[in-house]
Amino acid sequence: MTGRERLIVALDVDTREKAERLVDLLSPEVDIFKVGIAPFTAFGEAILEKIKDNGKRCFLDLKFHDIPNTVANAARKAAEKNVFMMNFHCLGGKKMLEAAVSGAKKGSKKEKPLLLGVTVLTSICEEDVNALGLGVKLEDKVLELAGVARDTGLDGVVASAKEVRKIKEICGKDFVTVTPGIRPLWAAKGDQQRVFSPAEAISEGADYIVVGRPIVQAEDPLEAARKIIEEMNNGI
């Protein structure tokens, strides 16, 4: 895939107008947009319709984490919206993830969305893992959760680019990896801890990268997207 096909832009903005304007502005270069908890809560399905109307694909990033029956129903309803990707917290456990797969299959009209497990958030560092009392190193927990995702039928995981190579070794080269925490060389780190540049993430084997603030808060978002795609192509 080219850099353009691998780039996911996070529509982490506070109004529907801003989100829709960004979809229109970025559509010449961007094919996949991520809708997370905040924008979906603020303006719901309207932004999904906007993305679809522009001929683009949606990563519905709601990180479902609840009892199996609830997650199965949520996955079914999300799949009915014809999204490209959706995700679930792996810490919800094997039964929950299996229910998610079942629900998504029931809701799929044509192609099933890519189902991703969230391993450990890229805002979390080793110290945070220790404070949570998980009793393992951060990387070991990520790899353990990736294995659970694979075994329960998910298509891939959301994880830091730092763990991508080992995830592929354990789960197979076709196991999809989506990497947030991406910051181009010219952008601020923000609240992310395990940060990689676009080229570094791709060279590590990431299938998709998620970029938010460096694009949506840029003075020229379209030019920022173009620069990131160029960086990604340099890593292929």
C-alpha positions in Angstrom: 0.0 0.0 0.0 1.0 3.6 -0.6 1.4 6.2 2.2 -2.0 7.6 1.3 -3.7 4.3 1.7 -2.1 3.8 5.1 -2.9 7.2 6.6 -5.8 7.7 9.0 -6.7 11.2 10.1 -8.3 11.6 13.5 -11.2 14.1 13.5 -10.5 15.1 17.1 -12.3 18.5 16.9 -15.1 20.0 19.0 -17.7 20.9 16.4 -19.5 19.2 13.6 -18.7 22.2 11.4 -14.9 21.8 11.9 -15.1 18.1 11.3 -17.0 18.4 8.1 -14.8 21.2 6.9 -11.7 19.0 7.5 -13.3 16.1 5.6 -13.9 18.3 2.6 -10.5 20.0 2.9 -8.5 16.7 3.3 -10.4 14.5 0.9 -8.1 15.2 -2.1 -5.3 13.4 -0.1 -6.9 11.4 2.7 -9.0 8.3 2.3 -9.6 7.2 5.9 -10.9 9.3 8.8 -11.1 8.3 12.5 -14.1 9.2 14.6 -13.4 8.9 18.2 -15.4 9.0 21.5 -15.5 12.8 21.8 -16.7 13.7 18.2 -19.1 10.8 18.1 -20.6 11.8 21.4 -20.8 15.5 20.3 -22.4 15.0 16.8 -23.0 11.3 16.3 -23.8 9.7 13.0 -23.8 13.0 11.1 -20.0 12.8 10.7 -20.2 9.2 9.6 -22.6 10.2 6.9 -20.3 13.0 5.8 -17.4 10.7 5.5 -19.4 8.2 3.4 -20.9 11.0 1.2 -17.3 12.1 0.4 -16.5 8.5 -0.7 -14.2 8.0 2.2 -13.8 5.2 4.9 -14.3 5.5 8.6 -12.4 4.0 11.5 -15.0 4.1 14.4 -12.8 4.4 17.4 -15.1 3.9 20.3 -13.0 1.3 22.1 -15.9 -0.8 23.3 -15.3 -2.4 26.7 -18.3 -3.9 28.5 -20.0 -7.2 29.2 -20.1 -9.6 26.2 -23.8 -9.1 25.4 -23.5 -5.3 25.4 -20.4 -5.4 23.2 -21.9 -7.9 20.8 -24.9 -5.5 20.3 -22.7 -2.5 19.9 -20.5 -4.3 17.4 -23.6 -5.4 15.4 -25.0 -1.8 15.3 -21.6 -0.3 14.3 -21.1 -2.9 11.5 -24.6 -1.9 10.2 -23.2 1.6 9.6 -20.7 0.1 7.1 -17.6 1.4 8.9 -14.2 0.3 7.7 -12.7 -0.4 11.1 -13.8 -0.5 14.7 -12.0 -1.4 18.0 -12.4 -3.1 21.4 -10.3 -3.1 24.5 -8.5 -6.4 24.8 -8.7 -6.1 28.6 -12.4 -6.9 28.2 -11.3 -10.5 28.0 -11.7 -13.5 25.6 -15.5 -13.8 25.9 -16.1 -10.2 25.2 -13.9 -10.2 22.2 -15.5 -13.3 20.8 -18.9 -11.7 21.3 -17.6 -8.6 19.4 -16.6 -10.7 16.4 -20.0 -12.5 16.4 -21.9 -9.2 16.7 -19.9 -7.6 13.9 -20.5 -10.5 11.6 -24.3 -10.3 12.2 -24.3 -6.6 11.5 -22.2 -6.7 8.3 -24.2 -6.0 5.2 -21.4 -6.8 2.8 -17.8 -6.9 4.0 -17.1 -7.2 7.7 -15.2 -4.3 9.1 -11.7 -4.8 10.3 -11.9 -5.6 14.0 -9.1 -4.4 16.1 -8.1 -5.0 19.7 -6.7 -2.1 21.7 -3.7 -3.4 23.6 -2.1 -0.6 25.8 -2.8 3.0 25.0 0.2 4.9 23.6 -0.3 7.6 26.3 0.7 4.9 28.9 4.4 4.4 29.9 6.2 1.7 31.9 5.6 3.6 35.1 1.8 3.7 34.5 1.8 -0.1 33.9 3.6 -0.7 37.2 1.1 1.6 39.0 -1.8 -0.4 37.6 -0.4 -3.5 39.3 -0.4 -5.6 36.1 2.8 -7.3 37.2 4.5 -7.4 33.7 6.5 -5.2 31.5 4.6 -2.9 29.2 5.8 -4.7 26.0 5.0 -8.1 27.4 1.5 -7.0 28.2 1.0 -5.6 24.7 2.2 -8.9 23.1 0.0 -11.0 25.5 -3.0 -8.9 24.5 -2.2 -9.1 20.8 -2.2 -12.9 21.1 -5.6 -12.8 22.8 -6.9 -10.6 20.0 -5.6 -13.1 17.4 -7.0 -16.1 19.2 -10.5 -14.6 19.5 -10.8 -13.8 15.8 -9.9 -10.1 15.6 -8.2 -8.9 12.5 -5.5 -6.9 14.2 -4.6 -4.5 17.0 -4.0 -0.9 17.8 -0.5 -0.7 19.3 2.6 1.5 19.4 4.9 1.2 16.5 7.5 0.1 19.1 5.8 -3.3 19.4 4.7 -3.8 15.7 7.7 -6.1 14.7 7.2 -8.5 17.6 3.4 -8.5 17.1 3.9 -9.5 13.5 6.3 -12.2 14.6 3.9 -13.7 17.1 0.6 -13.1 15.2 1.6 -13.3 11.6 2.5 -10.8 8.9 -1.2 -10.5 7.8 -2.3 -9.5 11.3 -3.2 -5.8 10.9 -1.4 -3.2 13.1 -2.8 0.3 13.5 -0.4 2.7 15.2 -1.4 5.9 17.0 1.1 8.1 18.8 2.6 9.2 15.5 4.3 12.6 15.4 6.1 13.9 12.3 9.6 15.3 13.0 8.2 18.8 12.8 5.3 18.3 15.3 5.0 18.6 19.1 4.9 15.3 21.1 1.8 16.4 23.1 0.5 13.8 25.7 1.8 10.8 23.8 4.6 8.8 25.4 5.6 6.0 22.9 6.1 8.3 19.9 7.3 7.4 16.4 7.6 9.4 13.2 5.5 8.3 10.1 8.5 6.9 8.3 9.7 5.0 11.5 6.3 3.5 12.0 6.0 2.3 8.4 9.6 0.9 8.5 8.7 -1.0 11.6 5.9 -2.7 9.7 2.8 -0.7 10.7 -0.1 -1.2 8.3 -1.8 2.0 9.1 -0.9 5.1 11.1 -3.2 7.5 12.9 -2.4 11.2 13.0 -4.6 13.8 14.6 -3.3 17.1 16.0 -0.3 17.5 13.6 -2.8 17.6 10.8 -6.1 19.0 12.2 -4.4 21.7 14.2 -2.0 22.7 11.4 -2.2 26.1 9.8 -2.6 24.2 6.4 -4.0 20.8 7.2 -3.9 19.6 3.6 -0.2 20.5 3.2 0.5 18.8 6.6 -1.2 15.6 5.3 0.9 15.7 2.1 4.1 16.1 4.1 3.2 13.1 6.3 2.3 11.0 3.3 5.7 11.8 1.8 7.4 10.8 5.1 5.4 7.6 5.1 6.4 6.8 1.5 10.1 7.3 2.5 9.6 4.5 5.1 8.2 2.0 2.7 
